[in-house]
Amino acid sequence: MNLYLIKRHGTSKGTYDEARGFVIAANTPNQARKMANDQGGDEVNSGTPAPWNSRLFASCKLLATDVAENLGPAVLLRDFHEA
């Protein structure tokens, strides 16, 4: 299991009821991005299909490898700006 940091690009961090970033335990970057999209907020429903899957919307950085062996895929941290 690997740890990934996924965060939005640019200076805009989103508005209310939107996720700004995640730390996710996953096997691959694609799996981490899909999990982020599943846990997103209003940005997921903004008309852009699967924004967290897009490299134009968010970066996905590998933080660590071979960690959390007993955990399985999971969202460990979600930065969410709630109204």
PyMOL Python script that loads the backbone (N, CA, C, O; Angstrom):
from pymol import cmd

cmd.read_pdbstr("""\
ATOM      1  N   MET A   1       0.851  -1.175   0.000  1.00  0.00           N
ATOM      2  CA  MET A   1       0.000   0.000   0.000  1.00  0.00           C
ATOM      3  C   MET A   1       0.895   1.236   0.000  1.00  0.00           C
ATOM      4  O   MET A   1       1.909   1.278   0.696  1.00  0.00           O
ATOM      5  N   ASN A   2       0.514   2.238  -0.783  1.00  0.00           N
ATOM      6  CA  ASN A   2       1.252   3.491  -0.881  1.00  0.00           C
ATOM      7  C   ASN A   2       0.408   4.631  -0.317  1.00  0.00           C
ATOM      8  O   ASN A   2      -0.815   4.528  -0.223  1.00  0.00           O
ATOM      9  N   LEU A   3       1.078   5.715   0.056  1.00  0.00           N
ATOM     10  CA  LEU A   3       0.377   6.922   0.488  1.00  0.00           C
ATOM     11  C   LEU A   3       0.524   7.991  -0.579  1.00  0.00           C
ATOM     12  O   LEU A   3       1.619   8.219  -1.093  1.00  0.00           O
ATOM     13  N   TYR A   4      -0.594   8.653  -0.915  1.00  0.00           N
ATOM     14  CA  TYR A   4      -0.614   9.697  -1.933  1.00  0.00           C
ATOM     15  C   TYR A   4      -1.206  10.976  -1.358  1.00  0.00           C
ATOM     16  O   TYR A   4      -2.155  10.941  -0.575  1.00  0.00           O
ATOM     17  N   LEU A   5      -0.627  12.109  -1.761  1.00  0.00           N
ATOM     18  CA  LEU A   5      -1.177  13.421  -1.477  1.00  0.00           C
ATOM     19  C   LEU A   5      -1.809  13.926  -2.761  1.00  0.00           C
ATOM     20  O   LEU A   5      -1.132  14.065  -3.780  1.00  0.00           O
ATOM     21  N   ILE A   6      -3.097  14.199  -2.715  1.00  0.00           N
ATOM     22  CA  ILE A   6      -3.815  14.705  -3.888  1.00  0.00           C
ATOM     23  C   ILE A   6      -4.348  16.080  -3.514  1.00  0.00           C
ATOM     24  O   ILE A   6      -5.071  16.226  -2.528  1.00  0.00           O
ATOM     25  N   LYS A   7      -3.985  17.093  -4.308  1.00  0.00           N
ATOM     26  CA  LYS A   7      -4.471  18.434  -4.004  1.00  0.00           C
ATOM     27  C   LYS A   7      -4.772  19.206  -5.277  1.00  0.00           C
ATOM     28  O   LYS A   7      -4.224  18.934  -6.346  1.00  0.00           O
ATOM     29  N   ARG A   8      -5.665  20.180  -5.124  1.00  0.00           N
ATOM     30  CA  ARG A   8      -6.100  20.995  -6.251  1.00  0.00           C
ATOM     31  C   ARG A   8      -4.967  21.881  -6.745  1.00  0.00           C
ATOM     32  O   ARG A   8      -4.096  22.288  -5.976  1.00  0.00           O
ATOM     33  N   HIS A   9      -4.992  22.172  -8.044  1.00  0.00           N
ATOM     34  CA  HIS A   9      -4.028  23.091  -8.648  1.00  0.00           C
ATOM     35  C   HIS A   9      -4.443  24.530  -8.460  1.00  0.00           C
ATOM     36  O   HIS A   9      -5.596  24.829  -8.148  1.00  0.00           O
ATOM     37  N   GLY A  10      -3.490  25.412  -8.652  1.00  0.00           N
ATOM     38  CA  GLY A  10      -3.770  26.836  -8.735  1.00  0.00           C
ATOM     39  C   GLY A  10      -3.987  27.503  -7.407  1.00  0.00           C
ATOM     40  O   GLY A  10      -3.908  26.884  -6.346  1.00  0.00           O
ATOM     41  N   THR A  11      -4.261  28.779  -7.495  1.00  0.00           N
ATOM     42  CA  THR A  11      -4.470  29.568  -6.292  1.00  0.00           C
ATOM     43  C   THR A  11      -5.878  29.408  -5.749  1.00  0.00           C
ATOM     44  O   THR A  11      -6.113  29.662  -4.568  1.00  0.00           O
ATOM     45  N   SER A  12      -6.824  28.990  -6.588  1.00  0.00           N
ATOM     46  CA  SER A  12      -8.189  28.779  -6.130  1.00  0.00           C
ATOM     47  C   SER A  12      -8.262  27.472  -5.349  1.00  0.00           C
ATOM     48  O   SER A  12      -7.979  26.401  -5.886  1.00  0.00           O
ATOM     49  N   LYS A  13      -8.634  27.568  -4.110  1.00  0.00           N
ATOM     50  CA  LYS A  13      -8.752  26.382  -3.270  1.00  0.00           C
ATOM     51  C   LYS A  13     -10.179  25.891  -3.197  1.00  0.00           C
ATOM     52  O   LYS A  13     -10.503  25.013  -2.397  1.00  0.00           O
ATOM     53  N   GLY A  14     -11.052  26.469  -4.051  1.00  0.00           N
ATOM     54  CA  GLY A  14     -12.438  26.041  -4.057  1.00  0.00           C
ATOM     55  C   GLY A  14     -13.292  26.931  -3.195  1.00  0.00           C
ATOM     56  O   GLY A  14     -12.799  27.820  -2.501  1.00  0.00           O
ATOM     57  N   THR A  15     -14.571  26.680  -3.251  1.00  0.00           N
ATOM     58  CA  THR A  15     -15.518  27.443  -2.455  1.00  0.00           C
ATOM     59  C   THR A  15     -16.064  26.542  -1.359  1.00  0.00           C
ATOM     60  O   THR A  15     -15.472  25.509  -1.046  1.00  0.00           O
ATOM     61  N   TYR A  16     -17.186  26.929  -0.780  1.00  0.00           N
ATOM     62  CA  TYR A  16     -17.768  26.134   0.295  1.00  0.00           C
ATOM     63  C   TYR A  16     -18.274  24.785  -0.208  1.00  0.00           C
ATOM     64  O   TYR A  16     -18.682  24.638  -1.360  1.00  0.00           O
ATOM     65  N   ASP A  17     -18.234  23.816   0.686  1.00  0.00           N
ATOM     66  CA  ASP A  17     -18.694  22.454   0.424  1.00  0.00           C
ATOM     67  C   ASP A  17     -17.887  21.775  -0.682  1.00  0.00           C
ATOM     68  O   ASP A  17     -18.424  20.987  -1.462  1.00  0.00           O
ATOM     69  N   GLU A  18     -16.608  22.086  -0.739  1.00  0.00           N
ATOM     70  CA  GLU A  18     -15.704  21.461  -1.707  1.00  0.00           C
ATOM     71  C   GLU A  18     -14.457  20.937  -0.997  1.00  0.00           C
ATOM     72  O   GLU A  18     -13.980  21.518  -0.022  1.00  0.00           O
ATOM     73  N   ALA A  19     -13.954  19.835  -1.511  1.00  0.00           N
ATOM     74  CA  ALA A  19     -12.705  19.284  -1.001  1.00  0.00           C
ATOM     75  C   ALA A  19     -11.533  20.044  -1.608  1.00  0.00           C
ATOM     76  O   ALA A  19     -11.583  20.479  -2.759  1.00  0.00           O
ATOM     77  N   ARG A  20     -10.486  20.195  -0.820  1.00  0.00           N
ATOM     78  CA  ARG A  20      -9.277  20.870  -1.276  1.00  0.00           C
ATOM     79  C   ARG A  20      -8.128  19.903  -1.491  1.00  0.00           C
ATOM     80  O   ARG A  20      -7.219  20.175  -2.275  1.00  0.00           O
ATOM     81  N   GLY A  21      -8.168  18.766  -0.791  1.00  0.00           N
ATOM     82  CA  GLY A  21      -7.103  17.790  -0.943  1.00  0.00           C
ATOM     83  C   GLY A  21      -7.328  16.572  -0.072  1.00  0.00           C
ATOM     84  O   GLY A  21      -8.247  16.532   0.746  1.00  0.00           O
ATOM     85  N   PHE A  22      -6.470  15.576  -0.262  1.00  0.00           N
ATOM     86  CA  PHE A  22      -6.605  14.291   0.423  1.00  0.00           C
ATOM     87  C   PHE A  22      -5.234  13.673   0.685  1.00  0.00           C
ATOM     88  O   PHE A  22      -4.274  13.946  -0.037  1.00  0.00           O
ATOM     89  N   VAL A  23      -5.148  12.847   1.713  1.00  0.00           N
ATOM     90  CA  VAL A  23      -4.074  11.875   1.871  1.00  0.00           C
ATOM     91  C   VAL A  23      -4.777  10.524   1.826  1.00  0.00           C
ATOM     92  O   VAL A  23      -5.687  10.246   2.607  1.00  0.00           O
ATOM     93  N   ILE A  24      -4.326   9.692   0.887  1.00  0.00           N
ATOM     94  CA  ILE A  24      -5.025   8.428   0.625  1.00  0.00           C
ATOM     95  C   ILE A  24      -4.046   7.269   0.588  1.00  0.00           C
ATOM     96  O   ILE A  24      -2.973   7.370  -0.008  1.00  0.00           O
ATOM     97  N   ALA A  25      -4.417   6.169   1.227  1.00  0.00           N
ATOM     98  CA  ALA A  25      -3.678   4.907   1.114  1.00  0.00           C
ATOM     99  C   ALA A  25      -4.313   4.130  -0.031  1.00  0.00           C
ATOM    100  O   ALA A  25      -5.505   3.826  -0.002  1.00  0.00           O
ATOM    101  N   ALA A  26      -3.507   3.812  -1.037  1.00  0.00           N
ATOM    102  CA  ALA A  26      -4.016   3.103  -2.217  1.00  0.00           C
ATOM    103  C   ALA A  26      -2.872   2.344  -2.877  1.00  0.00           C
ATOM    104  O   ALA A  26      -1.701   2.569  -2.572  1.00  0.00           O
ATOM    105  N   ASN A  27      -3.229   1.450  -3.778  1.00  0.00           N
ATOM    106  CA  ASN A  27      -2.218   0.680  -4.493  1.00  0.00           C
ATOM    107  C   ASN A  27      -1.601   1.445  -5.654  1.00  0.00           C
ATOM    108  O   ASN A  27      -0.424   1.264  -5.964  1.00  0.00           O
ATOM    109  N   THR A  28      -2.392   2.301  -6.298  1.00  0.00           N
ATOM    110  CA  THR A  28      -1.924   3.032  -7.477  1.00  0.00           C
ATOM    111  C   THR A  28      -2.419   4.475  -7.427  1.00  0.00           C
ATOM    112  O   THR A  28      -3.375   4.772  -6.710  1.00  0.00           O
ATOM    113  N   PRO A  29      -1.780   5.381  -8.180  1.00  0.00           N
ATOM    114  CA  PRO A  29      -2.283   6.750  -8.250  1.00  0.00           C
ATOM    115  C   PRO A  29      -3.707   6.819  -8.808  1.00  0.00           C
ATOM    116  O   PRO A  29      -4.512   7.630  -8.350  1.00  0.00           O
ATOM    117  N   ASN A  30      -4.019   5.983  -9.784  1.00  0.00           N
ATOM    118  CA  ASN A  30      -5.372   5.982 -10.355  1.00  0.00           C
ATOM    119  C   ASN A  30      -6.416   5.581  -9.319  1.00  0.00           C
ATOM    120  O   ASN A  30      -7.501   6.161  -9.268  1.00  0.00           O
ATOM    121  N   GLN A  31      -6.089   4.593  -8.498  1.00  0.00           N
ATOM    122  CA  GLN A  31      -7.011   4.183  -7.436  1.00  0.00           C
ATOM    123  C   GLN A  31      -7.182   5.321  -6.425  1.00  0.00           C
ATOM    124  O   GLN A  31      -8.296   5.571  -5.965  1.00  0.00           O
ATOM    125  N   ALA A  32      -6.103   6.006  -6.079  1.00  0.00           N
ATOM    126  CA  ALA A  32      -6.175   7.130  -5.141  1.00  0.00           C
ATOM    127  C   ALA A  32      -7.042   8.252  -5.710  1.00  0.00           C
ATOM    128  O   ALA A  32      -7.865   8.826  -4.997  1.00  0.00           O
ATOM    129  N   ARG A  33      -6.858   8.560  -6.985  1.00  0.00           N
ATOM    130  CA  ARG A  33      -7.654   9.615  -7.629  1.00  0.00           C
ATOM    131  C   ARG A  33      -9.141   9.252  -7.644  1.00  0.00           C
ATOM    132  O   ARG A  33      -9.990  10.108  -7.394  1.00  0.00           O
ATOM    133  N   LYS A  34      -9.455   8.004  -7.931  1.00  0.00           N
ATOM    134  CA  LYS A  34     -10.854   7.579  -7.941  1.00  0.00           C
ATOM    135  C   LYS A  34     -11.469   7.698  -6.551  1.00  0.00           C
ATOM    136  O   LYS A  34     -12.616   8.121  -6.405  1.00  0.00           O
ATOM    137  N   MET A  35     -10.702   7.322  -5.536  1.00  0.00           N
ATOM    138  CA  MET A  35     -11.205   7.430  -4.167  1.00  0.00           C
ATOM    139  C   MET A  35     -11.437   8.891  -3.791  1.00  0.00           C
ATOM    140  O   MET A  35     -12.414   9.210  -3.113  1.00  0.00           O
ATOM    141  N   ALA A  36     -10.537   9.784  -4.230  1.00  0.00           N
ATOM    142  CA  ALA A  36     -10.723  11.217  -3.978  1.00  0.00           C
ATOM    143  C   ALA A  36     -11.994  11.701  -4.654  1.00  0.00           C
ATOM    144  O   ALA A  36     -12.766  12.457  -4.065  1.00  0.00           O
ATOM    145  N   ASN A  37     -12.211  11.272  -5.876  1.00  0.00           N
ATOM    146  CA  ASN A  37     -13.421  11.682  -6.594  1.00  0.00           C
ATOM    147  C   ASN A  37     -14.681  11.187  -5.884  1.00  0.00           C
ATOM    148  O   ASN A  37     -15.690  11.890  -5.841  1.00  0.00           O
ATOM    149  N   ASP A  38     -14.620   9.982  -5.332  1.00  0.00           N
ATOM    150  CA  ASP A  38     -15.766   9.428  -4.608  1.00  0.00           C
ATOM    151  C   ASP A  38     -16.051  10.183  -3.310  1.00  0.00           C
ATOM    152  O   ASP A  38     -17.192  10.213  -2.849  1.00  0.00           O
ATOM    153  N   GLN A  39     -15.013  10.800  -2.712  1.00  0.00           N
ATOM    154  CA  GLN A  39     -15.157  11.499  -1.432  1.00  0.00           C
ATOM    155  C   GLN A  39     -15.218  13.018  -1.582  1.00  0.00           C
ATOM    156  O   GLN A  39     -15.206  13.740  -0.584  1.00  0.00           O
ATOM    157  N   GLY A  40     -15.283  13.504  -2.812  1.00  0.00           N
ATOM    158  CA  GLY A  40     -15.316  14.943  -3.048  1.00  0.00           C
ATOM    159  C   GLY A  40     -16.618  15.571  -2.615  1.00  0.00           C
ATOM    160  O   GLY A  40     -17.525  14.900  -2.124  1.00  0.00           O
ATOM    161  N   GLY A  41     -16.689  16.873  -2.807  1.00  0.00           N
ATOM    162  CA  GLY A  41     -17.889  17.629  -2.455  1.00  0.00           C
ATOM    163  C   GLY A  41     -18.552  18.179  -3.696  1.00  0.00           C
ATOM    164  O   GLY A  41     -18.698  17.477  -4.697  1.00  0.00           O
ATOM    165  N   ASP A  42     -18.951  19.433  -3.630  1.00  0.00           N
ATOM    166  CA  ASP A  42     -19.653  20.061  -4.749  1.00  0.00           C
ATOM    167  C   ASP A  42     -18.808  20.166  -6.008  1.00  0.00           C
ATOM    168  O   ASP A  42     -19.359  20.255  -7.105  1.00  0.00           O
ATOM    169  N   GLU A  43     -17.481  20.157  -5.880  1.00  0.00           N
ATOM    170  CA  GLU A  43     -16.633  20.224  -7.078  1.00  0.00           C
ATOM    171  C   GLU A  43     -16.849  19.024  -7.990  1.00  0.00           C
ATOM    172  O   GLU A  43     -16.628  19.115  -9.198  1.00  0.00           O
ATOM    173  N   VAL A  44     -17.277  17.911  -7.428  1.00  0.00           N
ATOM    174  CA  VAL A  44     -17.537  16.701  -8.223  1.00  0.00           C
ATOM    175  C   VAL A  44     -18.798  16.878  -9.066  1.00  0.00           C
ATOM    176  O   VAL A  44     -18.924  16.284 -10.136  1.00  0.00           O
ATOM    177  N   ASN A  45     -19.726  17.694  -8.581  1.00  0.00           N
ATOM    178  CA  ASN A  45     -20.992  17.920  -9.285  1.00  0.00           C
ATOM    179  C   ASN A  45     -21.006  19.232 -10.063  1.00  0.00           C
ATOM    180  O   ASN A  45     -22.074  19.713 -10.440  1.00  0.00           O
ATOM    181  N   SER A  46     -19.836  19.813 -10.307  1.00  0.00           N
ATOM    182  CA  SER A  46     -19.760  21.139 -10.925  1.00  0.00           C
ATOM    183  C   SER A  46     -19.873  21.115 -12.439  1.00  0.00           C
ATOM    184  O   SER A  46     -19.814  22.168 -13.073  1.00  0.00           O
ATOM    185  N   GLY A  47     -20.031  19.956 -13.025  1.00  0.00           N
ATOM    186  CA  GLY A  47     -20.109  19.862 -14.481  1.00  0.00           C
ATOM    187  C   GLY A  47     -18.856  19.283 -15.104  1.00  0.00           C
ATOM    188  O   GLY A  47     -18.868  18.878 -16.266  1.00  0.00           O
ATOM    189  N   THR A  48     -17.765  19.239 -14.334  1.00  0.00           N
ATOM    190  CA  THR A  48     -16.535  18.601 -14.812  1.00  0.00           C
ATOM    191  C   THR A  48     -16.580  17.148 -14.383  1.00  0.00           C
ATOM    192  O   THR A  48     -16.546  16.865 -13.185  1.00  0.00           O
ATOM    193  N   PRO A  49     -16.656  16.212 -15.330  1.00  0.00           N
ATOM    194  CA  PRO A  49     -16.740  14.806 -14.926  1.00  0.00           C
ATOM    195  C   PRO A  49     -15.455  14.344 -14.246  1.00  0.00           C
ATOM    196  O   PRO A  49     -14.360  14.525 -14.779  1.00  0.00           O
ATOM    197  N   ALA A  50     -15.596  13.758 -13.085  1.00  0.00           N
ATOM    198  CA  ALA A  50     -14.486  13.185 -12.327  1.00  0.00           C
ATOM    199  C   ALA A  50     -13.290  14.131 -12.222  1.00  0.00           C
ATOM    200  O   ALA A  50     -12.213  13.801 -12.719  1.00  0.00           O
ATOM    201  N   PRO A  51     -13.448  15.300 -11.590  1.00  0.00           N
ATOM    202  CA  PRO A  51     -12.365  16.273 -11.563  1.00  0.00           C
ATOM    203  C   PRO A  51     -11.083  15.764 -10.903  1.00  0.00           C
ATOM    204  O   PRO A  51      -9.988  16.096 -11.357  1.00  0.00           O
ATOM    205  N   TRP A  52     -11.198  14.972  -9.853  1.00  0.00           N
ATOM    206  CA  TRP A  52      -9.989  14.492  -9.171  1.00  0.00           C
ATOM    207  C   TRP A  52      -9.201  13.502 -10.018  1.00  0.00           C
ATOM    208  O   TRP A  52      -8.033  13.240  -9.733  1.00  0.00           O
ATOM    209  N   ASN A  53      -9.819  12.954 -11.044  1.00  0.00           N
ATOM    210  CA  ASN A  53      -9.101  12.061 -11.963  1.00  0.00           C
ATOM    211  C   ASN A  53      -8.282  12.833 -12.988  1.00  0.00           C
ATOM    212  O   ASN A  53      -7.437  12.251 -13.668  1.00  0.00           O
ATOM    213  N   SER A  54      -8.522  14.142 -13.108  1.00  0.00           N
ATOM    214  CA  SER A  54      -7.865  14.966 -14.119  1.00  0.00           C
ATOM    215  C   SER A  54      -6.569  15.579 -13.600  1.00  0.00           C
ATOM    216  O   SER A  54      -6.544  16.168 -12.519  1.00  0.00           O
ATOM    217  N   ARG A  55      -5.503  15.439 -14.366  1.00  0.00           N
ATOM    218  CA  ARG A  55      -4.223  16.070 -14.025  1.00  0.00           C
ATOM    219  C   ARG A  55      -4.311  17.592 -14.166  1.00  0.00           C
ATOM    220  O   ARG A  55      -3.476  18.308 -13.613  1.00  0.00           O
ATOM    221  N   LEU A  56      -5.302  18.088 -14.892  1.00  0.00           N
ATOM    222  CA  LEU A  56      -5.498  19.528 -15.024  1.00  0.00           C
ATOM    223  C   LEU A  56      -6.135  20.130 -13.766  1.00  0.00           C
ATOM    224  O   LEU A  56      -5.963  21.318 -13.492  1.00  0.00           O
ATOM    225  N   PHE A  57      -6.856  19.327 -13.017  1.00  0.00           N
ATOM    226  CA  PHE A  57      -7.560  19.781 -11.814  1.00  0.00           C
ATOM    227  C   PHE A  57      -6.720  19.592 -10.557  1.00  0.00           C
ATOM    228  O   PHE A  57      -6.706  20.454  -9.677  1.00  0.00           O
ATOM    229  N   ALA A  58      -6.011  18.446 -10.473  1.00  0.00           N
ATOM    230  CA  ALA A  58      -5.320  18.105  -9.224  1.00  0.00           C
ATOM    231  C   ALA A  58      -4.028  17.331  -9.480  1.00  0.00           C
ATOM    232  O   ALA A  58      -3.891  16.603 -10.463  1.00  0.00           O
ATOM    233  N   SER A  59      -3.095  17.520  -8.561  1.00  0.00           N
ATOM    234  CA  SER A  59      -1.845  16.751  -8.608  1.00  0.00           C
ATOM    235  C   SER A  59      -1.984  15.529  -7.699  1.00  0.00           C
ATOM    236  O   SER A  59      -2.803  15.514  -6.781  1.00  0.00           O
ATOM    237  N   CYS A  60      -1.182  14.524  -7.966  1.00  0.00           N
ATOM    238  CA  CYS A  60      -1.160  13.304  -7.159  1.00  0.00           C
ATOM    239  C   CYS A  60       0.298  12.955  -6.908  1.00  0.00           C
ATOM    240  O   CYS A  60       1.003  12.504  -7.811  1.00  0.00           O
ATOM    241  N   LYS A  61       0.744  13.164  -5.677  1.00  0.00           N
ATOM    242  CA  LYS A  61       2.153  12.959  -5.326  1.00  0.00           C
ATOM    243  C   LYS A  61       2.303  11.745  -4.418  1.00  0.00           C
ATOM    244  O   LYS A  61       1.590  11.607  -3.424  1.00  0.00           O
ATOM    245  N   LEU A  62       3.231  10.874  -4.768  1.00  0.00           N
ATOM    246  CA  LEU A  62       3.541   9.716  -3.941  1.00  0.00           C
ATOM    247  C   LEU A  62       4.303  10.177  -2.706  1.00  0.00           C
ATOM    248  O   LEU A  62       5.363  10.792  -2.825  1.00  0.00           O
ATOM    249  N   LEU A  63       3.773   9.885  -1.522  1.00  0.00           N
ATOM    250  CA  LEU A  63       4.419  10.274  -0.266  1.00  0.00           C
ATOM    251  C   LEU A  63       5.282   9.163   0.309  1.00  0.00           C
ATOM    252  O   LEU A  63       6.365   9.426   0.834  1.00  0.00           O
ATOM    253  N   ALA A  64       4.806   7.909   0.213  1.00  0.00           N
ATOM    254  CA  ALA A  64       5.525   6.786   0.804  1.00  0.00           C
ATOM    255  C   ALA A  64       5.075   5.493   0.149  1.00  0.00           C
ATOM    256  O   ALA A  64       3.952   5.389  -0.343  1.00  0.00           O
ATOM    257  N   THR A  65       5.957   4.516   0.147  1.00  0.00           N
ATOM    258  CA  THR A  65       5.635   3.198  -0.408  1.00  0.00           C
ATOM    259  C   THR A  65       5.692   2.146   0.701  1.00  0.00           C
ATOM    260  O   THR A  65       6.322   2.344   1.740  1.00  0.00           O
ATOM    261  N   ASP A  66       5.029   1.045   0.453  1.00  0.00           N
ATOM    262  CA  ASP A  66       5.042  -0.105   1.365  1.00  0.00           C
ATOM    263  C   ASP A  66       4.678   0.267   2.802  1.00  0.00           C
ATOM    264  O   ASP A  66       5.369  -0.111   3.749  1.00  0.00           O
ATOM    265  N   VAL A  67       3.582   1.013   2.947  1.00  0.00           N
ATOM    266  CA  VAL A  67       3.089   1.376   4.273  1.00  0.00           C
ATOM    267  C   VAL A  67       1.653   0.899   4.417  1.00  0.00           C
ATOM    268  O   VAL A  67       1.013   0.530   3.431  1.00  0.00           O
ATOM    269  N   ALA A  68       1.163   0.905   5.605  1.00  0.00           N
ATOM    270  CA  ALA A  68      -0.237   0.594   5.893  1.00  0.00           C
ATOM    271  C   ALA A  68      -0.659  -0.749   5.308  1.00  0.00           C
ATOM    272  O   ALA A  68      -1.730  -0.859   4.712  1.00  0.00           O
ATOM    273  N   GLU A  69       0.166  -1.751   5.473  1.00  0.00           N
ATOM    274  CA  GLU A  69      -0.128  -3.072   4.907  1.00  0.00           C
ATOM    275  C   GLU A  69      -1.456  -3.642   5.406  1.00  0.00           C
ATOM    276  O   GLU A  69      -2.174  -4.285   4.640  1.00  0.00           O
ATOM    277  N   ASN A  70      -1.787  -3.418   6.658  1.00  0.00           N
ATOM    278  CA  ASN A  70      -3.020  -3.980   7.228  1.00  0.00           C
ATOM    279  C   ASN A  70      -4.227  -3.068   7.052  1.00  0.00           C
ATOM    280  O   ASN A  70      -5.346  -3.447   7.400  1.00  0.00           O
ATOM    281  N   LEU A  71      -4.014  -1.882   6.521  1.00  0.00           N
ATOM    282  CA  LEU A  71      -5.093  -0.913   6.410  1.00  0.00           C
ATOM    283  C   LEU A  71      -5.987  -1.151   5.213  1.00  0.00           C
ATOM    284  O   LEU A  71      -7.211  -1.100   5.334  1.00  0.00           O
ATOM    285  N   GLY A  72      -5.398  -1.408   4.064  1.00  0.00           N
ATOM    286  CA  GLY A  72      -6.179  -1.488   2.841  1.00  0.00           C
ATOM    287  C   GLY A  72      -6.430  -0.091   2.308  1.00  0.00           C
ATOM    288  O   GLY A  72      -6.102   0.889   2.978  1.00  0.00           O
ATOM    289  N   PRO A  73      -7.007   0.025   1.110  1.00  0.00           N
ATOM    290  CA  PRO A  73      -7.276   1.339   0.535  1.00  0.00           C
ATOM    291  C   PRO A  73      -8.211   2.146   1.440  1.00  0.00           C
ATOM    292  O   PRO A  73      -9.247   1.652   1.884  1.00  0.00           O
ATOM    293  N   ALA A  74      -7.820   3.408   1.707  1.00  0.00           N
ATOM    294  CA  ALA A  74      -8.622   4.245   2.598  1.00  0.00           C
ATOM    295  C   ALA A  74      -8.260   5.708   2.421  1.00  0.00           C
ATOM    296  O   ALA A  74      -7.114   6.041   2.119  1.00  0.00           O
ATOM    297  N   VAL A  75      -9.241   6.580   2.609  1.00  0.00           N
ATOM    298  CA  VAL A  75      -8.995   8.013   2.696  1.00  0.00           C
ATOM    299  C   VAL A  75      -8.583   8.280   4.140  1.00  0.00           C
ATOM    300  O   VAL A  75      -9.373   8.079   5.063  1.00  0.00           O
ATOM    301  N   LEU A  76      -7.348   8.732   4.335  1.00  0.00           N
ATOM    302  CA  LEU A  76      -6.837   8.967   5.679  1.00  0.00           C
ATOM    303  C   LEU A  76      -7.090  10.396   6.148  1.00  0.00           C
ATOM    304  O   LEU A  76      -7.270  10.645   7.340  1.00  0.00           O
ATOM    305  N   LEU A  77      -7.102  11.337   5.196  1.00  0.00           N
ATOM    306  CA  LEU A  77      -7.317  12.734   5.539  1.00  0.00           C
ATOM    307  C   LEU A  77      -8.009  13.422   4.374  1.00  0.00           C
ATOM    308  O   LEU A  77      -7.624  13.243   3.219  1.00  0.00           O
ATOM    309  N   ARG A  78      -9.033  14.210   4.683  1.00  0.00           N
ATOM    310  CA  ARG A  78      -9.728  14.987   3.658  1.00  0.00           C
ATOM    311  C   ARG A  78      -9.791  16.429   4.133  1.00  0.00           C
ATOM    312  O   ARG A  78     -10.351  16.711   5.192  1.00  0.00           O
ATOM    313  N   ASP A  79      -9.223  17.342   3.359  1.00  0.00           N
ATOM    314  CA  ASP A  79      -9.317  18.771   3.623  1.00  0.00           C
ATOM    315  C   ASP A  79     -10.583  19.257   2.939  1.00  0.00           C
ATOM    316  O   ASP A  79     -10.631  19.365   1.714  1.00  0.00           O
ATOM    317  N   PHE A  80     -11.605  19.549   3.725  1.00  0.00           N
ATOM    318  CA  PHE A  80     -12.921  19.896   3.196  1.00  0.00           C
ATOM    319  C   PHE A  80     -13.342  21.248   3.740  1.00  0.00           C
ATOM    320  O   PHE A  80     -13.309  21.467   4.951  1.00  0.00           O
ATOM    321  N   HIS A  81     -13.738  22.155   2.860  1.00  0.00           N
ATOM    322  CA  HIS A  81     -14.175  23.487   3.251  1.00  0.00           C
ATOM    323  C   HIS A  81     -15.687  23.500   3.274  1.00  0.00           C
ATOM    324  O   HIS A  81     -16.337  23.595   2.232  1.00  0.00           O
ATOM    325  N   GLU A  82     -16.242  23.404   4.468  1.00  0.00           N
ATOM    326  CA  GLU A  82     -17.691  23.305   4.622  1.00  0.00           C
ATOM    327  C   GLU A  82     -18.301  24.678   4.896  1.00  0.00           C
ATOM    328  O   GLU A  82     -17.682  25.535   5.526  1.00  0.00           O
ATOM    329  N   ALA A  83     -19.499  24.864   4.420  1.00  0.00           N
ATOM    330  CA  ALA A  83     -20.211  26.141   4.640  1.00  0.00           C
ATOM    331  C   ALA A  83     -20.622  26.281   6.078  1.00  0.00           C
ATOM    332  O   ALA A  83     -21.228  27.285   6.452  1.00  0.00           O
TER     333      ALA A  83
END
""", "prot")
cmd.dss("prot")
cmd.show_as("cartoon", "prot")
cmd.util.cbc("prot")
cmd.orient("prot")
